[in-house]
Amino acid sequence: MSEDVIQIDIESELRKVIGRLHDLPDQIAAPKLLKNALNSTARKVRKQMVRDVQGEYAIKKRKVLRDKSEGAPQVLTASTSNLSAAIRSRGPMQDIMTFMTRPNTATGAAAARVLSSGSLRPLEIHGLKAFVTTFSNGHVAIVQRAPPQRYSDAKSRSSRVKRYGAKADMTKIRKLLSPSVPHMLDSETVRGQAEELTYEILQAEIQKRIDQIHLN
């Protein structure tokens, strides 16, 4: 999944910057000023978006917000020839165990909480209770039976009998997944706050650099 979380492309700002610079050498350097302001803005907004996601979602494994392969947002920087900066996130849906979870008991289903404002809820659909399991490769996940699908090939059935015994349940299981990092970054709350913050920070970054030029 790919998502340009925030796109900053403000050529009109360049005209404004040039108009606020008095000397020709400074006006010629305006694209560099705007480039630096855009890149600084994108980095600051990216950090704030990560903090906002942590506040909105009950994420237990926060390393997914730092791992590019999991969808951690990356800044695509502007250049003087391309005054466009972006915050991009690409990543898969997450295991439900990325969020706050509680393992199943002898009689109760495993539970999960995705939103910070929510509560732990049992993961049970049509009487099928989710449970924690460890796959043969060592990966631990919360899964659920998926009838009527069954393990039918000889290799899979033999493997399950070897692992669980002659009475092993041959009903297939499915791993429970939850929102991807791009999806969380694109939530109405997180994106809305980021868009508002972007313009505010950009104006401050531009003004800071113009003030530095005028002081010199």
Sequence and secondary structure as in RCSB ss.txt:
>XXXX:A:sequence
MSEDVIQIDIESELRKVIGRLHDLPDQIAAPKLLKNALNSTARKVRKQMVRDVQGEYAIKKRKVLRDKSEGAPQV
LTASTSNLSAAIRSRGPMQDIMTFMTRPNTATGAAAARVLSSGSLRPLEIHGLKAFVTTFSNGHVAIVQRAPPQR
YSDAKSRSSRVKRYGAKADMTKIRKLLSPSVPHMLDSETVRGQAEELTYEILQAEIQKRIDQIHLN
>XXXX:A:secstr
 EEEEEEEE HHHHHHHHHH  SHHHHHTHHHHHHHHHHHHHHHHHHHHHHHHHHHB BS GGGGT GGGT  EE
E  BTTB EEEEEEE   EEGGGBEEE   SSS  EEE BTTS  EE EETTEE EEEE TTS EEEEEEEEEEE
  SHHHHHHHHHHH TT   EEEEE EE  HHHHHTSHHHHHHHHHHHHHHHHHHHHHHHHHHHH 
